[in-house]
Amino acid sequence: MKKDIMLIICFLCLAFSVTDLSGLKFLILNRLNEYVTEKYPEKIYIQTDKPYYTAGEDIWYNAYLVNGVTHTMSEKSNVIYVELIDDQDNVISERKLFTESISAEGDFKLPIDLKEGTYLIRAYTNYMRNQPKDFFFKKEIPVFALNANNKGPNKNDEFGKTETSILPEIGFYPEGGYLITGMSNKVAVKMKGANLSANPVVGIIEDGQGNKITDFKTYEFGLGSFYINPEPGKEYRAVVSSGNEDIVYPLPTSLEEGYVMNTSIDEKEVLINISTNQEEGLKNTLVIGQQRGLAVFDYTQYQDKKSMLLKIPKDDLKEGVLDIVLFNGSKKPIAERLAYIKKEDNISISVEKTNGTSTTTRDKVNLEIELKNSKGRLVPGTYSVSVTDAELIKPNNTSENIKTWLLLNSDLRGNIKSPNYFFTAGDTIKKNQLLDLTMLTHGWRRFTWQEFLEKSPFQEFEPEEGIYITGKTIDSKSPFQNKVSETKLTFRKNGFYQETQKTDKSGHFSYGPFVFNDTLDVYFNAGEAISSKKPNFDDTNIILNPPKQKPSIIPNRVINPFNQEDIDVETYKKKSQNNIFRNFKYDGDRELLDEVKLEGKVTTEEEIKEIERNKRTRFFAPSHRVIVGELGTHGANDFMELIANIPGVRIGRKQGYENQTSQDFEVNIRGLKPAFYLDDVKVDLLTARSVPQTDIDFIDVHNTGQASGGYALEAQGIIAIYSKRGKRNKVDISDRKPGSVNFKTSGFYNAREFYAPDYSLVDRNRSREDRRTTLYWKPNIVTNGYRNAEVSFYTSDERGTFQIEIQGITDTGIPIYKTDFLEVE
C-alpha cells in the first residue's frame, strides 16, 4: 500500500511539473505571438547619398520604414520624424514625412556657415517611442566647415582613428551569462571602443595566488576569448602588461551551481550544448529560440540529465540574430546566448550600362538594374541609387548599410562598428568567429525576459496615420468643467474643407488623420446647436492639445558612429567649397545677353498688386472692393465691420429670436440674402466670420443681379473674401472669442528634387564648370518584378572612378545592398 501511495505521489508531482512547464511554454509562445502580430516594433533605416558633407551642401536621404519582425511594409505608422542634431544635442533641422509605402524621401540643406563637427541623423515614428530610445535609428554624419583656415578633422583625428589608450577598458563575458564553478566556461573578451583596426592586447589569466591559468589575445575589434574551469573558493583576474606596468582586471565571480550553454554553428546546424552541476540536473527546463520575436524552436527536458545537445537545422531559421534562452522550473531565465545565423544571399543585383562601354565627361549614362532571386526570377522591391566621386568619397565596404542595420544592429542595443566587415568576401572562418564573439559580448537585446513574461507590453504611444487636431471643450465660466459640445473644423485643403463632430462625454474631440503639405489656416468652432439657426458659442471655450513633446536625446551617442579611414579632408573641402561658391559666381558666357531695347510704361507697385488680386477673382469687376491693408489698424473682429459702410449692404440682428447672442446677425444686399465665398469656395456666414481681419487681403462685393455674371444662380448678391497669401508662421494660435479659435498647423515636408544638369538641353561647351561630388541621386525606385529598373544621368567634368551604391528592400522583406563602379575617361 505504501508503494502504491508513493507511486501516486510521484505521478502527481510529475503531472504538476509537466503542467508547469506546459504553462510556461504556452505563456512564452502566447507573448511572442502577441508581439509579432499585434505589438510588433517598427524599424527605420536612413540611406544618405554620401557619408560626409561640407557646410552649404545638401544631405539627400531616403527613409525606409518596416515592420520590425517581417521587414515588410509596416501596417502601423505613416508618419516618420527625421532630425538633424548637432554635437551639443540640439535639433537644428527636422522633417515630418508621410509615406503610404515602404519609404519616404527627404533632404536637409546645410547652412553655409554651419559649424564643423559630427552631426547626428535620428529617425523614429511616434509608435517607436514605446521602445527604449536605443532602438531609434541614429547615424553620425561628419560636416566640414568651409573656412580655409580651419583644417578640421583628418584621418589622424577623431574620424576613423584607432585606439591609442595606454589603459584600455576591457570587459569579460562568460558564455551563457555566468561563470560556473567546476565546469569549463568559454569567456569572450572585448576592449571597449575598439574598431576594426584596433591594436591587439595580450594578457594572461591567473588565480589569486598569481598562478597562471591560461592566456588570451584580442584581434580585430578588440575581440578575443579563452576557456577557464573555476575552482571552488578561488578568484581570478586578467593581467595585461603595458610598458613597465601591469594592469589587473578582475573576472566575474563564479557561481557554485548553475548552467553552462555552449553554442556553435556549422554549415547546416546550430549546435547547443547545455550542461549543469545542479543536483537535479536539467530536469524541468525549457529551451526557447526566437528571432525578432518569432519562436523558431523549443525543447522541454523532463529528465534529470546533466547535459543535453540540441541540433537546430539552419534551414528552419532566418538570417539574423538568434536569441537562445534556458528557463528553469521556476519560470526564470537562467542562461542566454545570442548567435548570428548567416544565410547565402538569394537575391542577386546586377548593374549594366546599356549605352556603350566607354564613358567620357558630360556624357549620358544609361543604367539597367536587375534584381533576381536564386531561381532567376525578377524580384519586386524599393531601393535608392547614389553615384558619387570615388576619389573624394572613399568607398568603405565595411560600413553600415541597410542589410547590416536591419539584420544585426537594429536587434541589439550598443555599438557594432564596421558591421559589413562580417559580410564581405574572404577569411570566412575568421569573420564568422569574430561575429560570434560580437554576439557573446552584446548582452543587450530587445527582450528583458522576466519583464516580458510578467506583463503584456503597455503601448503608450499610438501609430500615426496622418495629422490630427485634438483637444477638449470646457465651460467658459468657473469652474471650467469639461462639457459635451458640437464642433466644426474648417480649413483650406484642395479648395475648402469642413467637418463637424460631437465631442465625447468628457468633451474631447479628435479630427484626422489629414495629409497635406506646407502650412494651413485652421478655423475651429464649438458650442451648442451650431448646426441650427440659433447656435450658441458664448458658453464654450476650446482647449487644443499641445504638440507632442519630442523624445529626449541620449548624450554620448555611440550608435552607428562614423568610422572611415584615409579621408583626404582638405581636398574634399576644397572641391566642395569651389562647387558651392561656383553657384554664386557670375557666368558671363551663359548669363550675358545681347543688348535689347524695350519701351513701355512703368507699372507701379500698387498696380501690380491689383493685377494679382484680379487674377484671383472670376474676372468680373465687383461693385465694391475693400482692400484691408489700406484701412490701417481697423480693429474689426471680422469682415462684417469692414463692409458695413458699403452702399446697399445692411447688417443687423435676426428677427424673431429670443435671447439673441452675438452670433445672431444677418447680412443683406438691397434687401436680399447674399451668398458668401471664401477664396472662391462657397461657405456659410459663420465660417466667413471665423476669418480674422489680419488674415484678409481684400473683399469683393457684387450687387444683386450683377453677381449672376460670374457666379451661376447667385443673383441675390455675392460677398467674396480673399485671404492673404505668403509665408505662414509655424504656430500662431489666437482665441478671438468664446467658442472660436483660429491657428496655423504645419503639414508634411515636401522633399526637393535632386538637380543634375541635362547636357542634351544646353551647350556643353558654354555651360559653367561642373565638379559635382554626387553625380546622381534617385530615391524610391520601385520595381514590380516584371521589368528591370532604368536610370539615366550625365557625368560631370571630372574624370576617374565613380561609385554606384544601391540600397533597398524587396517586397518580401529582404534587405539589398550593392556597390559598383563607373569609369569616366
Secondary structure, 3 states (H helix, E strand, C coil): CHHHHHHHHHHHHHHHHHHHHHHHHHHHHHHHHHHHHCCCCEEEEEEECCCCEECCCEEEEEEEEEECCCCCECCCCCEEEEEEECCCCCEEEEEEEECCCCEEEEEEECCCCCCCEEEEEEEECCHHHHCCHHHCEEEEEEEECCCCCCCCCCCCCCCCCCCCCCCCCEEEEECCCCCECCCCEEEEEEECCCCCCCCCCEEEEEECCCCEEEEEECCHHHEEEEEECCCCCCCEEEEEEECCEEEEEECCCCECCCEEEEEEECCCEEEEEEEECCCCCCCCEEEEEEECCEEEEEEEECCCCCEEEEEEEHHHCCCEEEEEEEECCCCCEEEEEEEEECCCCCEEEEEEECCCCCCCCCCEEEEEEEEEECCCCECCEEEEEEEEECCCCCCCCCCCCHHHHHHCHHHCCCCCCCHHHHHCCCCHHHHHHHHHHHHHCCCCCCCCHHHHHHCCCCCCCCCCCCEEEEEEEEECCCCCCECCCEEEEEECCCCCEEEEEECCCCCEEEEEEECCECEEEEEEEEEECCCCCCCECCCEEEEECCCCCCCCCCCCCCCCCCCCCCCCHHHHHHHHHHHHHHCCCCCHHHHCCCCCCCCCCCCCHHHHHHHHHHHHCCCCCCCEEEEHHHHCCCCCCCHHHHCCCCCCEEEEECCCCCCCCCCCEEEEECCECCEEEECCEEECHHHHHCCCHHHEEEEEEECCCHHHHCCCCCCCCEEEEEECCCCCCCCCCEEEECCEEEEEEECECCCCCCCCCCCCCCCCCCCCCCCCCEEEEEEEEEECCCCCEEEEEECCCCCEEEEEEEEEEECCCCEEEEEEEEEEC
